[in-house]
Amino acid sequence: MFNNIWTIPNAFTLARLLCLPVFLWVLFGLENRVAAAWMLGALGATDWIDGYLARRLNQVSEFGKVFDPTVDRLLFIVAITAIIIDGSIPVWFAIAVLARELLVGAMMAIATVVYKMPRLDVTYWGKLATFLLMFAVPGFLLGNSDMPGADGFQVVAWILGLPGLALSIWTGIAYIPQVRRGVAEGRALRSAQVTRTG
């Protein structure tokens, strides 16, 4: 897990993580919704770069496979919570997104850490749901700003957000049988190891 931590892709992921306090300062310290929204959109748009670098530079690591999605989920959860506090996003929508992220994240963490489930790759539909929501959330922020065309961003946020939310809930449910199989595989692997060592 902790071999080959210091790689370019992991450094890029760390840099994205360090942008999180800057985003919070821009939103609450400077009270600049427009700049905060564009920054959040940039963080969402660069989500694929660390994975691309890992493959391109042949620097794929077990740590990176865990670190990257963890940072993505943390950025998403903290950003949505901050925008709820700011009052720029419909509360029911934000809570639905957060509930899905927290429940799926907890399910994956418990299955992996406690039951030794092999790591599951994110599905295409899961990535698409995240992509839609990562642009819908800053869209709500822009839609509640004083920039020209703010109403248009509000409309776009709903156009992206509703299918993104529905897709994220559907993929979250679809992960359940995969997790059950993964837990069973982890249990069988542990039993085999105990048998060999016994």
ChimeraX attribute file (.defattr): number of C-alpha atoms within 10 A of each C-alpha:
attribute: neighborCount
match mode: 1-to-1
recipient: residues
	/A:1	10
	/A:2	9
	/A:3	9
	/A:4	13
	/A:5	17
	/A:6	13
	/A:7	17
	/A:8	14
	/A:9	25
	/A:10	24
	/A:11	14
	/A:12	18
	/A:13	23
	/A:14	15
	/A:15	11
	/A:16	20
	/A:17	18
	/A:18	13
	/A:19	15
	/A:20	20
	/A:21	12
	/A:22	14
	/A:23	24
	/A:24	17
	/A:25	14
	/A:26	18
	/A:27	21
	/A:28	16
	/A:29	10
	/A:30	12
	/A:31	13
	/A:32	16
	/A:33	25
	/A:34	21
	/A:35	16
	/A:36	24
	/A:37	25
	/A:38	17
	/A:39	18
	/A:40	23
	/A:41	17
	/A:42	15
	/A:43	21
	/A:44	22
	/A:45	13
	/A:46	13
	/A:47	20
	/A:48	13
	/A:49	13
	/A:50	21
	/A:51	19
	/A:52	14
	/A:53	17
	/A:54	18
	/A:55	13
	/A:56	11
	/A:57	11
	/A:58	11
	/A:59	19
	/A:60	20
	/A:61	20
	/A:62	14
	/A:63	15
	/A:64	25
	/A:65	16
	/A:66	12
	/A:67	15
	/A:68	22
	/A:69	15
	/A:70	15
	/A:71	18
	/A:72	18
	/A:73	16
	/A:74	16
	/A:75	23
	/A:76	23
	/A:77	17
	/A:78	15
	/A:79	22
	/A:80	22
	/A:81	17
	/A:82	17
	/A:83	24
	/A:84	18
	/A:85	12
	/A:86	15
	/A:87	13
	/A:88	20
	/A:89	25
	/A:90	11
	/A:91	15
	/A:92	10
	/A:93	16
	/A:94	17
	/A:95	15
	/A:96	14
	/A:97	21
	/A:98	18
	/A:99	14
	/A:100	18
	/A:101	19
	/A:102	14
	/A:103	12
	/A:104	19
	/A:105	16
	/A:106	12
	/A:107	15
	/A:108	18
	/A:109	15
	/A:110	14
	/A:111	19
	/A:112	18
	/A:113	10
	/A:114	11
	/A:115	16
	/A:116	18
	/A:117	22
	/A:118	16
	/A:119	15
	/A:120	12
	/A:121	8
	/A:122	11
	/A:123	12
	/A:124	10
	/A:125	14
	/A:126	19
	/A:127	15
	/A:128	15
	/A:129	23
	/A:130	22
	/A:131	18
	/A:132	21
	/A:133	25
	/A:134	27
	/A:135	23
	/A:136	26
	/A:137	28
	/A:138	29
	/A:139	30
	/A:140	26
	/A:141	28
	/A:142	26
	/A:143	25
	/A:144	19
	/A:145	19
	/A:146	12
	/A:147	12
	/A:148	10
	/A:149	11
	/A:150	17
	/A:151	17
	/A:152	12
	/A:153	21
	/A:154	21
	/A:155	15
	/A:156	15
	/A:157	24
	/A:158	17
	/A:159	13
	/A:160	19
	/A:161	25
	/A:162	16
	/A:163	15
	/A:164	24
	/A:165	21
	/A:166	14
	/A:167	20
	/A:168	25
	/A:169	19
	/A:170	15
	/A:171	20
	/A:172	17
	/A:173	13
	/A:174	13
	/A:175	17
	/A:176	14
	/A:177	10
	/A:178	12
	/A:179	19
	/A:180	13
	/A:181	13
	/A:182	20
	/A:183	20
	/A:184	16
	/A:185	16
	/A:186	19
	/A:187	15
	/A:188	12
	/A:189	14
	/A:190	14
	/A:191	12
	/A:192	12
	/A:193	11
	/A:194	10
	/A:195	9
	/A:196	8
	/A:197	7
	/A:198	6
